[in-house]
Amino acid sequence: MKQLIVCVLILLLSENIKAQDLILTNNGDSINCKITKIQTQNIHYRIDDKNNHIASTAIKKYTFNFYPVTTTPVS
């Protein structure tokens, strides 16, 4: 029974621990997000369940799984 409880807790907590991607813009800004789609002209990403996109020409570099866990601030 204890093993079942531990397994359920681990599964529930793992939903909150998701690796985050990093987008670096040509202006030197960094975007901590989850990249959802890469196209020729745009890169689509999500922050706090809001979908956004940025032009590929405005991006210097992007990296998948840059942050091992979500680092969004706690309010």
CHARMM internal coordinates of N, CA and C (Angstrom, degrees):
IC EDIT
DIST 1 N 1 CA 1.4546
DIST 1 CA 1 C 1.5253
ANGL 1 N 1 CA 1 C 110.90
DIST 1 C 2 N 1.3327
ANGL 1 CA 1 C 2 N 115.97
DIHE 1 N 1 CA 1 C 2 N -41.17
DIST 2 N 2 CA 1.4677
ANGL 1 C 2 N 2 CA 119.71
DIHE 1 CA 1 C 2 N 2 CA 179.26
DIST 2 CA 2 C 1.5297
ANGL 2 N 2 CA 2 C 110.59
DIHE 1 C 2 N 2 CA 2 C -62.85
DIST 2 C 3 N 1.3236
ANGL 2 CA 2 C 3 N 116.29
DIHE 2 N 2 CA 2 C 3 N -38.16
DIST 3 N 3 CA 1.4628
ANGL 2 C 3 N 3 CA 119.73
DIHE 2 CA 2 C 3 N 3 CA 179.95
DIST 3 CA 3 C 1.5209
ANGL 3 N 3 CA 3 C 111.10
DIHE 2 C 3 N 3 CA 3 C -64.80
DIST 3 C 4 N 1.2980
ANGL 3 CA 3 C 4 N 116.74
DIHE 3 N 3 CA 3 C 4 N -37.58
DIST 4 N 4 CA 1.4606
ANGL 3 C 4 N 4 CA 120.58
DIHE 3 CA 3 C 4 N 4 CA 178.45
DIST 4 CA 4 C 1.5247
ANGL 4 N 4 CA 4 C 110.68
DIHE 3 C 4 N 4 CA 4 C -64.63
DIST 4 C 5 N 1.3119
ANGL 4 CA 4 C 5 N 117.06
DIHE 4 N 4 CA 4 C 5 N -43.32
DIST 5 N 5 CA 1.4653
ANGL 4 C 5 N 5 CA 121.30
DIHE 4 CA 4 C 5 N 5 CA 179.01
DIST 5 CA 5 C 1.5152
ANGL 5 N 5 CA 5 C 110.43
DIHE 4 C 5 N 5 CA 5 C -63.39
DIST 5 C 6 N 1.3066
ANGL 5 CA 5 C 6 N 117.21
DIHE 5 N 5 CA 5 C 6 N -43.19
DIST 6 N 6 CA 1.4653
ANGL 5 C 6 N 6 CA 121.59
DIHE 5 CA 5 C 6 N 6 CA 179.35
DIST 6 CA 6 C 1.5286
ANGL 6 N 6 CA 6 C 109.98
DIHE 5 C 6 N 6 CA 6 C -62.76
DIST 6 C 7 N 1.3176
ANGL 6 CA 6 C 7 N 117.57
DIHE 6 N 6 CA 6 C 7 N -43.63
DIST 7 N 7 CA 1.4657
ANGL 6 C 7 N 7 CA 121.26
DIHE 6 CA 6 C 7 N 7 CA 179.85
DIST 7 CA 7 C 1.5272
ANGL 7 N 7 CA 7 C 111.08
DIHE 6 C 7 N 7 CA 7 C -63.09
DIST 7 C 8 N 1.3159
ANGL 7 CA 7 C 8 N 117.31
DIHE 7 N 7 CA 7 C 8 N -42.81
DIST 8 N 8 CA 1.4553
ANGL 7 C 8 N 8 CA 120.84
DIHE 7 CA 7 C 8 N 8 CA 179.20
DIST 8 CA 8 C 1.5225
ANGL 8 N 8 CA 8 C 110.38
DIHE 7 C 8 N 8 CA 8 C -64.14
DIST 8 C 9 N 1.3208
ANGL 8 CA 8 C 9 N 117.74
DIHE 8 N 8 CA 8 C 9 N -42.77
DIST 9 N 9 CA 1.4667
ANGL 8 C 9 N 9 CA 121.10
DIHE 8 CA 8 C 9 N 9 CA 178.38
DIST 9 CA 9 C 1.5219
ANGL 9 N 9 CA 9 C 111.45
DIHE 8 C 9 N 9 CA 9 C -62.32
DIST 9 C 10 N 1.2989
ANGL 9 CA 9 C 10 N 116.59
DIHE 9 N 9 CA 9 C 10 N -42.57
DIST 10 N 10 CA 1.4656
ANGL 9 C 10 N 10 CA 120.33
DIHE 9 CA 9 C 10 N 10 CA 179.46
DIST 10 CA 10 C 1.5315
ANGL 10 N 10 CA 10 C 110.20
DIHE 9 C 10 N 10 CA 10 C -62.97
DIST 10 C 11 N 1.3062
ANGL 10 CA 10 C 11 N 117.45
DIHE 10 N 10 CA 10 C 11 N -42.75
DIST 11 N 11 CA 1.4668
ANGL 10 C 11 N 11 CA 120.40
DIHE 10 CA 10 C 11 N 11 CA 178.98
DIST 11 CA 11 C 1.5217
ANGL 11 N 11 CA 11 C 111.74
DIHE 10 C 11 N 11 CA 11 C -64.53
DIST 11 C 12 N 1.3153
ANGL 11 CA 11 C 12 N 116.94
DIHE 11 N 11 CA 11 C 12 N -41.51
DIST 12 N 12 CA 1.4584
ANGL 11 C 12 N 12 CA 119.82
DIHE 11 CA 11 C 12 N 12 CA 178.85
DIST 12 CA 12 C 1.5193
ANGL 12 N 12 CA 12 C 112.00
DIHE 11 C 12 N 12 CA 12 C -66.54
DIST 12 C 13 N 1.3024
ANGL 12 CA 12 C 13 N 117.66
DIHE 12 N 12 CA 12 C 13 N -41.33
DIST 13 N 13 CA 1.4594
ANGL 12 C 13 N 13 CA 121.39
DIHE 12 CA 12 C 13 N 13 CA -179.72
DIST 13 CA 13 C 1.5212
ANGL 13 N 13 CA 13 C 112.11
DIHE 12 C 13 N 13 CA 13 C -71.75
DIST 13 C 14 N 1.3165
ANGL 13 CA 13 C 14 N 116.82
DIHE 13 N 13 CA 13 C 14 N -31.50
DIST 14 N 14 CA 1.4677
ANGL 13 C 14 N 14 CA 119.06
DIHE 13 CA 13 C 14 N 14 CA -178.75
DIST 14 CA 14 C 1.5155
ANGL 14 N 14 CA 14 C 111.93
DIHE 13 C 14 N 14 CA 14 C -67.60
DIST 14 C 15 N 1.3255
ANGL 14 CA 14 C 15 N 118.16
DIHE 14 N 14 CA 14 C 15 N -22.16
DIST 15 N 15 CA 1.4648
ANGL 14 C 15 N 15 CA 120.53
DIHE 14 CA 14 C 15 N 15 CA 176.32
DIST 15 CA 15 C 1.5237
ANGL 15 N 15 CA 15 C 111.08
DIHE 14 C 15 N 15 CA 15 C -66.09
DIST 15 C 16 N 1.3223
ANGL 15 CA 15 C 16 N 117.77
DIHE 15 N 15 CA 15 C 16 N -28.53
DIST 16 N 16 CA 1.4557
ANGL 15 C 16 N 16 CA 121.89
DIHE 15 CA 15 C 16 N 16 CA -179.33
DIST 16 CA 16 C 1.5192
ANGL 16 N 16 CA 16 C 112.58
DIHE 15 C 16 N 16 CA 16 C -87.49
DIST 16 C 17 N 1.3087
ANGL 16 CA 16 C 17 N 116.79
DIHE 16 N 16 CA 16 C 17 N -11.95
DIST 17 N 17 CA 1.4675
ANGL 16 C 17 N 17 CA 120.96
DIHE 16 CA 16 C 17 N 17 CA -179.78
DIST 17 CA 17 C 1.5177
ANGL 17 N 17 CA 17 C 107.98
DIHE 16 C 17 N 17 CA 17 C -106.51
DIST 17 C 18 N 1.3160
ANGL 17 CA 17 C 18 N 115.65
DIHE 17 N 17 CA 17 C 18 N 99.58
DIST 18 N 18 CA 1.4569
ANGL 17 C 18 N 18 CA 121.21
DIHE 17 CA 17 C 18 N 18 CA -178.98
DIST 18 CA 18 C 1.5177
ANGL 18 N 18 CA 18 C 108.60
DIHE 17 C 18 N 18 CA 18 C -128.03
DIST 18 C 19 N 1.3074
ANGL 18 CA 18 C 19 N 115.55
DIHE 18 N 18 CA 18 C 19 N 135.20
DIST 19 N 19 CA 1.4540
ANGL 18 C 19 N 19 CA 119.03
DIHE 18 CA 18 C 19 N 19 CA 177.87
DIST 19 CA 19 C 1.5211
ANGL 19 N 19 CA 19 C 109.53
DIHE 18 C 19 N 19 CA 19 C -65.82
DIST 19 C 20 N 1.3123
ANGL 19 CA 19 C 20 N 115.23
DIHE 19 N 19 CA 19 C 20 N 144.56
DIST 20 N 20 CA 1.4593
ANGL 19 C 20 N 20 CA 121.17
DIHE 19 CA 19 C 20 N 20 CA -178.71
DIST 20 CA 20 C 1.5153
ANGL 20 N 20 CA 20 C 110.26
DIHE 19 C 20 N 20 CA 20 C -113.46
DIST 20 C 21 N 1.3160
ANGL 20 CA 20 C 21 N 115.33
DIHE 20 N 20 CA 20 C 21 N 151.10
DIST 21 N 21 CA 1.4506
ANGL 20 C 21 N 21 CA 122.19
DIHE 20 CA 20 C 21 N 21 CA 178.94
DIST 21 CA 21 C 1.5283
ANGL 21 N 21 CA 21 C 109.43
DIHE 20 C 21 N 21 CA 21 C -98.58
DIST 21 C 22 N 1.3085
ANGL 21 CA 21 C 22 N 115.50
DIHE 21 N 21 CA 21 C 22 N 165.93
DIST 22 N 22 CA 1.4625
ANGL 21 C 22 N 22 CA 121.53
DIHE 21 CA 21 C 22 N 22 CA -178.89
DIST 22 CA 22 C 1.5157
ANGL 22 N 22 CA 22 C 109.09
DIHE 21 C 22 N 22 CA 22 C -129.56
DIST 22 C 23 N 1.3322
ANGL 22 CA 22 C 23 N 115.30
DIHE 22 N 22 CA 22 C 23 N 132.18
DIST 23 N 23 CA 1.4658
ANGL 22 C 23 N 23 CA 121.90
DIHE 22 CA 22 C 23 N 23 CA 173.18
DIST 23 CA 23 C 1.5211
ANGL 23 N 23 CA 23 C 107.13
DIHE 22 C 23 N 23 CA 23 C -117.34
DIST 23 C 24 N 1.3301
ANGL 23 CA 23 C 24 N 116.68
DIHE 23 N 23 CA 23 C 24 N 126.79
DIST 24 N 24 CA 1.4622
ANGL 23 C 24 N 24 CA 122.05
DIHE 23 CA 23 C 24 N 24 CA 174.40
DIST 24 CA 24 C 1.5271
ANGL 24 N 24 CA 24 C 107.96
DIHE 23 C 24 N 24 CA 24 C -106.82
DIST 24 C 25 N 1.3265
ANGL 24 CA 24 C 25 N 115.52
DIHE 24 N 24 CA 24 C 25 N 126.72
DIST 25 N 25 CA 1.4626
ANGL 24 C 25 N 25 CA 119.88
DIHE 24 CA 24 C 25 N 25 CA -178.94
DIST 25 CA 25 C 1.5199
ANGL 25 N 25 CA 25 C 110.68
DIHE 24 C 25 N 25 CA 25 C -91.50
DIST 25 C 26 N 1.3127
ANGL 25 CA 25 C 26 N 116.26
DIHE 25 N 25 CA 25 C 26 N 166.22
DIST 26 N 26 CA 1.4640
ANGL 25 C 26 N 26 CA 121.18
DIHE 25 CA 25 C 26 N 26 CA 177.69
DIST 26 CA 26 C 1.5258
ANGL 26 N 26 CA 26 C 111.92
DIHE 25 C 26 N 26 CA 26 C -65.05
DIST 26 C 27 N 1.3408
ANGL 26 CA 26 C 27 N 116.89
DIHE 26 N 26 CA 26 C 27 N -22.48
DIST 27 N 27 CA 1.4654
ANGL 26 C 27 N 27 CA 121.59
DIHE 26 CA 26 C 27 N 27 CA 178.24
DIST 27 CA 27 C 1.5264
ANGL 27 N 27 CA 27 C 112.83
DIHE 26 C 27 N 27 CA 27 C -81.40
DIST 27 C 28 N 1.3259
ANGL 27 CA 27 C 28 N 117.08
DIHE 27 N 27 CA 27 C 28 N -4.14
DIST 28 N 28 CA 1.4580
ANGL 27 C 28 N 28 CA 120.60
DIHE 27 CA 27 C 28 N 28 CA -179.49
DIST 28 CA 28 C 1.5153
ANGL 28 N 28 CA 28 C 114.03
DIHE 27 C 28 N 28 CA 28 C 92.10
DIST 28 C 29 N 1.3259
ANGL 28 CA 28 C 29 N 117.56
DIHE 28 N 28 CA 28 C 29 N 4.39
DIST 29 N 29 CA 1.4628
ANGL 28 C 29 N 29 CA 121.00
DIHE 28 CA 28 C 29 N 29 CA 176.90
DIST 29 CA 29 C 1.5227
ANGL 29 N 29 CA 29 C 109.72
DIHE 28 C 29 N 29 CA 29 C -79.32
DIST 29 C 30 N 1.3301
ANGL 29 CA 29 C 30 N 116.17
DIHE 29 N 29 CA 29 C 30 N 151.13
DIST 30 N 30 CA 1.4600
ANGL 29 C 30 N 30 CA 120.79
DIHE 29 CA 29 C 30 N 30 CA 174.79
DIST 30 CA 30 C 1.5218
ANGL 30 N 30 CA 30 C 108.44
DIHE 29 C 30 N 30 CA 30 C -119.43
DIST 30 C 31 N 1.3246
ANGL 30 CA 30 C 31 N 115.39
DIHE 30 N 30 CA 30 C 31 N 140.91
DIST 31 N 31 CA 1.4546
ANGL 30 C 31 N 31 CA 121.82
DIHE 30 CA 30 C 31 N 31 CA -179.50
DIST 31 CA 31 C 1.5210
ANGL 31 N 31 CA 31 C 107.60
DIHE 30 C 31 N 31 CA 31 C -121.11
DIST 31 C 32 N 1.3320
ANGL 31 CA 31 C 32 N 116.29
DIHE 31 N 31 CA 31 C 32 N 114.83
DIST 32 N 32 CA 1.4589
ANGL 31 C 32 N 32 CA 122.57
DIHE 31 CA 31 C 32 N 32 CA 175.43
DIST 32 CA 32 C 1.5165
ANGL 32 N 32 CA 32 C 106.36
DIHE 31 C 32 N 32 CA 32 C -87.56
DIST 32 C 33 N 1.3213
ANGL 32 CA 32 C 33 N 117.61
DIHE 32 N 32 CA 32 C 33 N 112.20
DIST 33 N 33 CA 1.4586
ANGL 32 C 33 N 33 CA 120.93
DIHE 32 CA 32 C 33 N 33 CA -171.05
DIST 33 CA 33 C 1.5177
ANGL 33 N 33 CA 33 C 110.06
DIHE 32 C 33 N 33 CA 33 C -154.88
DIST 33 C 34 N 1.3169
ANGL 33 CA 33 C 34 N 115.37
DIHE 33 N 33 CA 33 C 34 N -174.38
DIST 34 N 34 CA 1.4540
ANGL 33 C 34 N 34 CA 122.66
DIHE 33 CA 33 C 34 N 34 CA 170.53
DIST 34 CA 34 C 1.5158
ANGL 34 N 34 CA 34 C 106.81
DIHE 33 C 34 N 34 CA 34 C -118.76
DIST 34 C 35 N 1.3284
ANGL 34 CA 34 C 35 N 117.74
DIHE 34 N 34 CA 34 C 35 N 113.57
DIST 35 N 35 CA 1.4592
ANGL 34 C 35 N 35 CA 122.22
DIHE 34 CA 34 C 35 N 35 CA 179.53
DIST 35 CA 35 C 1.5297
ANGL 35 N 35 CA 35 C 108.35
DIHE 34 C 35 N 35 CA 35 C -72.69
DIST 35 C 36 N 1.3307
ANGL 35 CA 35 C 36 N 115.91
DIHE 35 N 35 CA 35 C 36 N 126.25
DIST 36 N 36 CA 1.4610
ANGL 35 C 36 N 36 CA 120.24
DIHE 35 CA 35 C 36 N 36 CA -176.47
DIST 36 CA 36 C 1.5188
ANGL 36 N 36 CA 36 C 113.51
DIHE 35 C 36 N 36 CA 36 C -105.84
DIST 36 C 37 N 1.3431
ANGL 36 CA 36 C 37 N 117.66
DIHE 36 N 36 CA 36 C 37 N -29.41
DIST 37 N 37 CA 1.4631
ANGL 36 C 37 N 37 CA 120.42
DIHE 36 CA 36 C 37 N 37 CA -179.16
DIST 37 CA 37 C 1.5184
ANGL 37 N 37 CA 37 C 109.60
DIHE 36 C 37 N 37 CA 37 C -156.38
DIST 37 C 38 N 1.3181
ANGL 37 CA 37 C 38 N 115.31
DIHE 37 N 37 CA 37 C 38 N 138.20
DIST 38 N 38 CA 1.4685
ANGL 37 C 38 N 38 CA 120.90
DIHE 37 CA 37 C 38 N 38 CA 176.39
DIST 38 CA 38 C 1.5229
ANGL 38 N 38 CA 38 C 107.86
DIHE 37 C 38 N 38 CA 38 C -116.17
DIST 38 C 39 N 1.3295
ANGL 38 CA 38 C 39 N 114.71
DIHE 38 N 38 CA 38 C 39 N 121.77
DIST 39 N 39 CA 1.4539
ANGL 38 C 39 N 39 CA 121.35
DIHE 38 CA 38 C 39 N 39 CA 176.75
DIST 39 CA 39 C 1.5263
ANGL 39 N 39 CA 39 C 108.42
DIHE 38 C 39 N 39 CA 39 C -120.35
DIST 39 C 40 N 1.3075
ANGL 39 CA 39 C 40 N 116.25
DIHE 39 N 39 CA 39 C 40 N 172.08
DIST 40 N 40 CA 1.4622
ANGL 39 C 40 N 40 CA 120.66
DIHE 39 CA 39 C 40 N 40 CA -179.65
DIST 40 CA 40 C 1.5198
ANGL 40 N 40 CA 40 C 111.71
DIHE 39 C 40 N 40 CA 40 C -61.26
DIST 40 C 41 N 1.3187
ANGL 40 CA 40 C 41 N 117.95
DIHE 40 N 40 CA 40 C 41 N -43.49
DIST 41 N 41 CA 1.4637
ANGL 40 C 41 N 41 CA 121.27
DIHE 40 CA 40 C 41 N 41 CA -175.31
DIST 41 CA 41 C 1.5206
ANGL 41 N 41 CA 41 C 114.04
DIHE 40 C 41 N 41 CA 41 C -96.57
DIST 41 C 42 N 1.3308
ANGL 41 CA 41 C 42 N 118.67
DIHE 41 N 41 CA 41 C 42 N -23.99
DIST 42 N 42 CA 1.4606
ANGL 41 C 42 N 42 CA 121.95
DIHE 41 CA 41 C 42 N 42 CA -175.63
DIST 42 CA 42 C 1.5208
ANGL 42 N 42 CA 42 C 111.90
DIHE 41 C 42 N 42 CA 42 C -138.52
DIST 42 C 43 N 1.3199
ANGL 42 CA 42 C 43 N 114.93
DIHE 42 N 42 CA 42 C 43 N 155.33
DIST 43 N 43 CA 1.4559
ANGL 42 C 43 N 43 CA 122.07
DIHE 42 CA 42 C 43 N 43 CA 167.81
DIST 43 CA 43 C 1.5228
ANGL 43 N 43 CA 43 C 106.40
DIHE 42 C 43 N 43 CA 43 C -118.06
DIST 43 C 44 N 1.3088
ANGL 43 CA 43 C 44 N 115.71
DIHE 43 N 43 CA 43 C 44 N 125.90
DIST 44 N 44 CA 1.4579
ANGL 43 C 44 N 44 CA 121.75
DIHE 43 CA 43 C 44 N 44 CA -179.62
DIST 44 CA 44 C 1.5275
ANGL 44 N 44 CA 44 C 108.12
DIHE 43 C 44 N 44 CA 44 C -97.01
DIST 44 C 45 N 1.3189
ANGL 44 CA 44 C 45 N 115.87
DIHE 44 N 44 CA 44 C 45 N 138.91
DIST 45 N 45 CA 1.4613
ANGL 44 C 45 N 45 CA 120.25
DIHE 44 CA 44 C 45 N 45 CA -179.45
DIST 45 CA 45 C 1.5245
ANGL 45 N 45 CA 45 C 109.97
DIHE 44 C 45 N 45 CA 45 C -145.76
DIST 45 C 46 N 1.3331
ANGL 45 CA 45 C 46 N 115.14
DIHE 45 N 45 CA 45 C 46 N 165.86
DIST 46 N 46 CA 1.4550
ANGL 45 C 46 N 46 CA 120.83
DIHE 45 CA 45 C 46 N 46 CA -178.17
DIST 46 CA 46 C 1.5237
ANGL 46 N 46 CA 46 C 109.34
DIHE 45 C 46 N 46 CA 46 C -127.89
DIST 46 C 47 N 1.3336
ANGL 46 CA 46 C 47 N 115.37
DIHE 46 N 46 CA 46 C 47 N 134.89
DIST 47 N 47 CA 1.4659
ANGL 46 C 47 N 47 CA 123.03
DIHE 46 CA 46 C 47 N 47 CA 173.06
DIST 47 CA 47 C 1.5223
ANGL 47 N 47 CA 47 C 106.53
DIHE 46 C 47 N 47 CA 47 C -130.76
DIST 47 C 48 N 1.3170
ANGL 47 CA 47 C 48 N 116.64
DIHE 47 N 47 CA 47 C 48 N 124.99
DIST 48 N 48 CA 1.4727
ANGL 47 C 48 N 48 CA 121.06
DIHE 47 CA 47 C 48 N 48 CA 178.27
DIST 48 CA 48 C 1.5209
ANGL 48 N 48 CA 48 C 112.30
DIHE 47 C 48 N 48 CA 48 C 49.90
DIST 48 C 49 N 1.3095
ANGL 48 CA 48 C 49 N 117.34
DIHE 48 N 48 CA 48 C 49 N 46.75
DIST 49 N 49 CA 1.4677
ANGL 48 C 49 N 49 CA 123.98
DIHE 48 CA 48 C 49 N 49 CA 178.08
DIST 49 CA 49 C 1.5250
ANGL 49 N 49 CA 49 C 113.78
DIHE 48 C 49 N 49 CA 49 C 63.02
DIST 49 C 50 N 1.3202
ANGL 49 CA 49 C 50 N 117.54
DIHE 49 N 49 CA 49 C 50 N 18.40
DIST 50 N 50 CA 1.4648
ANGL 49 C 50 N 50 CA 121.57
DIHE 49 CA 49 C 50 N 50 CA 174.71
DIST 50 CA 50 C 1.5246
ANGL 50 N 50 CA 50 C 108.11
DIHE 49 C 50 N 50 CA 50 C -112.03
DIST 50 C 51 N 1.3170
ANGL 50 CA 50 C 51 N 116.09
DIHE 50 N 50 CA 50 C 51 N 126.66
DIST 51 N 51 CA 1.4641
ANGL 50 C 51 N 51 CA 121.10
DIHE 50 CA 50 C 51 N 51 CA -179.36
DIST 51 CA 51 C 1.5189
ANGL 51 N 51 CA 51 C 110.52
DIHE 50 C 51 N 51 CA 51 C -84.64
DIST 51 C 52 N 1.3261
ANGL 51 CA 51 C 52 N 116.28
DIHE 51 N 51 CA 51 C 52 N 137.18
DIST 52 N 52 CA 1.4634
ANGL 51 C 52 N 52 CA 123.68
DIHE 51 CA 51 C 52 N 52 CA 179.50
DIST 52 CA 52 C 1.5209
ANGL 52 N 52 CA 52 C 108.26
DIHE 51 C 52 N 52 CA 52 C -138.91
DIST 52 C 53 N 1.3089
ANGL 52 CA 52 C 53 N 115.80
DIHE 52 N 52 CA 52 C 53 N 170.83
DIST 53 N 53 CA 1.4581
ANGL 52 C 53 N 53 CA 120.15
DIHE 52 CA 52 C 53 N 53 CA 171.71
DIST 53 CA 53 C 1.5244
ANGL 53 N 53 CA 53 C 108.89
DIHE 52 C 53 N 53 CA 53 C -148.64
DIST 53 C 54 N 1.3142
ANGL 53 CA 53 C 54 N 114.44
DIHE 53 N 53 CA 53 C 54 N 159.35
DIST 54 N 54 CA 1.4583
ANGL 53 C 54 N 54 CA 122.03
DIHE 53 CA 53 C 54 N 54 CA 179.85
DIST 54 CA 54 C 1.5208
ANGL 54 N 54 CA 54 C 107.46
DIHE 53 C 54 N 54 CA 54 C -140.11
DIST 54 C 55 N 1.3084
ANGL 54 CA 54 C 55 N 115.94
DIHE 54 N 54 CA 54 C 55 N 144.95
DIST 55 N 55 CA 1.4697
ANGL 54 C 55 N 55 CA 120.48
DIHE 54 CA 54 C 55 N 55 CA 179.99
DIST 55 CA 55 C 1.5249
ANGL 55 N 55 CA 55 C 110.01
DIHE 54 C 55 N 55 CA 55 C -66.70
DIST 55 C 56 N 1.3019
ANGL 55 CA 55 C 56 N 116.08
DIHE 55 N 55 CA 55 C 56 N 138.90
DIST 56 N 56 CA 1.4644
ANGL 55 C 56 N 56 CA 121.22
DIHE 55 CA 55 C 56 N 56 CA 179.48
DIST 56 CA 56 C 1.5214
ANGL 56 N 56 CA 56 C 111.96
DIHE 55 C 56 N 56 CA 56 C -60.44
DIST 56 C 57 N 1.3250
ANGL 56 CA 56 C 57 N 117.31
DIHE 56 N 56 CA 56 C 57 N -30.09
DIST 57 N 57 CA 1.4659
ANGL 56 C 57 N 57 CA 120.60
DIHE 56 CA 56 C 57 N 57 CA -179.71
DIST 57 CA 57 C 1.5284
ANGL 57 N 57 CA 57 C 111.75
DIHE 56 C 57 N 57 CA 57 C -71.06
DIST 57 C 58 N 1.3310
ANGL 57 CA 57 C 58 N 118.19
DIHE 57 N 57 CA 57 C 58 N -17.80
DIST 58 N 58 CA 1.4615
ANGL 57 C 58 N 58 CA 122.14
DIHE 57 CA 57 C 58 N 58 CA 179.56
DIST 58 CA 58 C 1.5255
ANGL 58 N 58 CA 58 C 112.43
DIHE 57 C 58 N 58 CA 58 C -90.42
DIST 58 C 59 N 1.3316
ANGL 58 CA 58 C 59 N 116.79
DIHE 58 N 58 CA 58 C 59 N -1.68
DIST 59 N 59 CA 1.4645
ANGL 58 C 59 N 59 CA 121.05
DIHE 58 CA 58 C 59 N 59 CA -175.59
DIST 59 CA 59 C 1.5217
ANGL 59 N 59 CA 59 C 110.47
DIHE 58 C 59 N 59 CA 59 C -103.35
DIST 59 C 60 N 1.3146
ANGL 59 CA 59 C 60 N 114.48
DIHE 59 N 59 CA 59 C 60 N 129.53
DIST 60 N 60 CA 1.4595
ANGL 59 C 60 N 60 CA 120.81
DIHE 59 CA 59 C 60 N 60 CA 175.36
DIST 60 CA 60 C 1.5220
ANGL 60 N 60 CA 60 C 110.14
DIHE 59 C 60 N 60 CA 60 C -84.60
DIST 60 C 61 N 1.3622
ANGL 60 CA 60 C 61 N 116.15
DIHE 60 N 60 CA 60 C 61 N -43.33
DIST 61 N 61 CA 1.4606
ANGL 60 C 61 N 61 CA 121.08
DIHE 60 CA 60 C 61 N 61 CA -175.20
DIST 61 CA 61 C 1.5213
ANGL 61 N 61 CA 61 C 108.66
DIHE 60 C 61 N 61 CA 61 C -161.51
DIST 61 C 62 N 1.3227
ANGL 61 CA 61 C 62 N 116.51
DIHE 61 N 61 CA 61 C 62 N 150.03
DIST 62 N 62 CA 1.4599
ANGL 61 C 62 N 62 CA 120.56
DIHE 61 CA 61 C 62 N 62 CA 170.23
DIST 62 CA 62 C 1.5245
ANGL 62 N 62 CA 62 C 108.91
DIHE 61 C 62 N 62 CA 62 C -136.95
DIST 62 C 63 N 1.3203
ANGL 62 CA 62 C 63 N 115.26
DIHE 62 N 62 CA 62 C 63 N 148.07
DIST 63 N 63 CA 1.4592
ANGL 62 C 63 N 63 CA 121.73
DIHE 62 CA 62 C 63 N 63 CA -176.38
DIST 63 CA 63 C 1.5259
ANGL 63 N 63 CA 63 C 109.13
DIHE 62 C 63 N 63 CA 63 C -135.90
DIST 63 C 64 N 1.3205
ANGL 63 CA 63 C 64 N 116.30
DIHE 63 N 63 CA 63 C 64 N 130.14
DIST 64 N 64 CA 1.4551
ANGL 63 C 64 N 64 CA 120.94
DIHE 63 CA 63 C 64 N 64 CA 175.67
DIST 64 CA 64 C 1.5235
ANGL 64 N 64 CA 64 C 110.18
DIHE 63 C 64 N 64 CA 64 C -82.55
DIST 64 C 65 N 1.3215
ANGL 64 CA 64 C 65 N 116.24
DIHE 64 N 64 CA 64 C 65 N 145.72
DIST 65 N 65 CA 1.4722
ANGL 64 C 65 N 65 CA 123.59
DIHE 64 CA 64 C 65 N 65 CA 176.50
DIST 65 CA 65 C 1.5224
ANGL 65 N 65 CA 65 C 112.74
DIHE 64 C 65 N 65 CA 65 C 53.28
DIST 65 C 66 N 1.3229
ANGL 65 CA 65 C 66 N 117.01
DIHE 65 N 65 CA 65 C 66 N 39.80
DIST 66 N 66 CA 1.4619
ANGL 65 C 66 N 66 CA 121.03
DIHE 65 CA 65 C 66 N 66 CA 179.80
DIST 66 CA 66 C 1.5196
ANGL 66 N 66 CA 66 C 110.79
DIHE 65 C 66 N 66 CA 66 C -68.30
DIST 66 C 67 N 1.3349
ANGL 66 CA 66 C 67 N 116.49
DIHE 66 N 66 CA 66 C 67 N -43.78
DIST 67 N 67 CA 1.4628
ANGL 66 C 67 N 67 CA 121.37
DIHE 66 CA 66 C 67 N 67 CA 177.69
DIST 67 CA 67 C 1.5253
ANGL 67 N 67 CA 67 C 108.04
DIHE 66 C 67 N 67 CA 67 C -99.19
DIST 67 C 68 N 1.3345
ANGL 67 CA 67 C 68 N 118.46
DIHE 67 N 67 CA 67 C 68 N 127.84
DIST 68 N 68 CA 1.4690
ANGL 67 C 68 N 68 CA 120.00
DIHE 67 CA 67 C 68 N 68 CA -177.26
DIST 68 CA 68 C 1.5301
ANGL 68 N 68 CA 68 C 113.21
DIHE 67 C 68 N 68 CA 68 C -67.06
DIST 68 C 69 N 1.3279
ANGL 68 CA 68 C 69 N 118.01
DIHE 68 N 68 CA 68 C 69 N -26.55
DIST 69 N 69 CA 1.4622
ANGL 68 C 69 N 69 CA 121.80
DIHE 68 CA 68 C 69 N 69 CA 178.20
DIST 69 CA 69 C 1.5147
ANGL 69 N 69 CA 69 C 108.56
DIHE 68 C 69 N 69 CA 69 C -137.31
DIST 69 C 70 N 1.3149
ANGL 69 CA 69 C 70 N 115.52
DIHE 69 N 69 CA 69 C 70 N 165.04
DIST 70 N 70 CA 1.4601
ANGL 69 C 70 N 70 CA 120.45
DIHE 69 CA 69 C 70 N 70 CA 177.62
DIST 70 CA 70 C 1.5180
ANGL 70 N 70 CA 70 C 109.75
DIHE 69 C 70 N 70 CA 70 C -63.65
DIST 70 C 71 N 1.3211
ANGL 70 CA 70 C 71 N 116.54
DIHE 70 N 70 CA 70 C 71 N 132.78
DIST 71 N 71 CA 1.4591
ANGL 70 C 71 N 71 CA 120.11
DIHE 70 CA 70 C 71 N 71 CA -178.50
DIST 71 CA 71 C 1.5189
ANGL 71 N 71 CA 71 C 111.31
DIHE 70 C 71 N 71 CA 71 C -119.18
DIST 71 C 72 N 1.3135
ANGL 71 CA 71 C 72 N 116.47
DIHE 71 N 71 CA 71 C 72 N 33.10
DIST 72 N 72 CA 1.4593
ANGL 71 C 72 N 72 CA 118.49
DIHE 71 CA 71 C 72 N 72 CA 178.56
DIST 72 CA 72 C 1.5148
ANGL 72 N 72 CA 72 C 109.35
DIHE 71 C 72 N 72 CA 72 C -72.89
DIST 72 C 73 N 1.3283
ANGL 72 CA 72 C 73 N 118.39
DIHE 72 N 72 CA 72 C 73 N 141.96
DIST 73 N 73 CA 1.4584
ANGL 72 C 73 N 73 CA 120.50
DIHE 72 CA 72 C 73 N 73 CA -176.57
DIST 73 CA 73 C 1.5138
ANGL 73 N 73 CA 73 C 112.93
DIHE 72 C 73 N 73 CA 73 C -67.36
DIST 73 C 74 N 1.3130
ANGL 73 CA 73 C 74 N 115.56
DIHE 73 N 73 CA 73 C 74 N 148.61
DIST 74 N 74 CA 1.4552
ANGL 73 C 74 N 74 CA 121.87
DIHE 73 CA 73 C 74 N 74 CA 177.64
DIST 74 CA 74 C 1.5100
ANGL 74 N 74 CA 74 C 108.05
DIHE 73 C 74 N 74 CA 74 C -95.07
DIST 74 C 75 N 1.3379
ANGL 74 CA 74 C 75 N 116.78
DIHE 74 N 74 CA 74 C 75 N 128.17
DIST 75 N 75 CA 1.4659
ANGL 74 C 75 N 75 CA 119.38
DIHE 74 CA 74 C 75 N 75 CA -178.61
DIST 75 CA 75 C 1.5159
ANGL 75 N 75 CA 75 C 111.77
DIHE 74 C 75 N 75 CA 75 C -97.85
END
COOR INIT
IC SEED 1 N 1 CA 1 C
IC BUILD
